[in-house]
Amino acid sequence: MPFQLKLKQAAAKDLYRLVKKNKSLGRVIINQVLPEIVDKPFQGKMKQGDLSRFRSWNFNFEGTRLSGSL
């Protein structure tokens, strides 16, 4: 079953602001990170406690480690 990624309005707004400030980071997120999450949604690390229904992903960009949760 293929998965779809639907961004909440707040997440889309954050992504828009991020791309506006740093276009190369935005390209990496849109072209590499998000498609990888859609292809392998269970690769992320499970959160714990109250957030246990969410997963987090880490990626590197220009030597900086970044993370996101879904």
C-alpha positions as CSV (number, residue, x, y, z in Angstrom):
1,M,0.0,0.0,0.0
2,P,1.6,3.3,-1.0
3,F,1.7,6.1,1.5
4,Q,0.8,9.7,1.0
5,L,2.3,12.7,2.8
6,K,-0.2,15.4,3.9
7,L,1.2,18.4,5.6
8,K,-0.8,20.3,8.1
9,Q,-1.2,24.0,7.4
10,A,1.3,24.9,10.1
11,A,3.9,22.5,8.7
12,A,3.4,23.8,5.2
13,K,3.8,27.3,6.5
14,D,7.0,26.4,8.3
15,L,8.4,24.6,5.2
16,Y,7.6,27.6,3.1
17,R,9.4,30.0,5.5
18,L,12.4,27.6,5.6
19,V,12.6,27.4,1.8
20,K,12.3,31.1,1.5
21,K,15.3,31.6,3.9
22,N,17.5,28.7,2.7
23,K,16.6,27.5,-0.8
24,S,19.2,24.7,-0.9
25,L,17.9,23.2,2.4
26,G,14.4,23.4,1.1
27,R,15.4,21.6,-2.1
28,V,17.0,18.8,0.0
29,I,13.9,18.5,2.2
30,I,11.4,18.5,-0.7
31,N,13.5,16.3,-3.1
32,Q,15.2,13.9,-0.8
33,V,13.9,13.8,2.8
34,L,10.1,13.9,2.2
35,P,10.2,11.3,-0.6
36,E,12.3,9.0,1.6
37,I,9.8,9.3,4.4
38,V,7.0,8.4,2.1
39,D,8.9,5.4,0.7
40,K,10.0,4.1,4.1
41,P,7.6,5.6,6.7
42,F,8.6,3.0,9.4
43,Q,12.3,3.8,9.2
44,G,12.0,6.7,11.7
45,K,12.9,6.2,15.4
46,M,9.8,5.8,17.6
47,K,9.2,8.5,20.1
48,Q,8.5,7.6,23.7
49,G,5.9,8.5,26.4
50,D,3.1,10.7,25.3
51,L,4.6,11.0,21.8
52,S,4.8,7.3,21.2
53,R,2.6,7.4,18.2
54,F,5.1,9.6,16.3
55,R,8.4,8.8,14.6
56,S,11.4,11.1,14.2
57,W,14.0,11.2,11.3
58,N,17.4,12.7,11.3
59,F,19.3,14.0,8.3
60,N,22.5,16.0,7.6
61,F,22.7,19.1,5.6
62,E,26.0,20.9,5.1
63,G,27.6,19.3,8.1
64,T,24.6,20.0,10.4
65,R,22.4,17.3,11.8
66,L,18.7,18.1,11.5
67,S,15.7,16.2,12.7
68,G,12.0,16.2,12.1
69,S,9.0,14.3,13.6
70,L,5.8,12.9,12.1
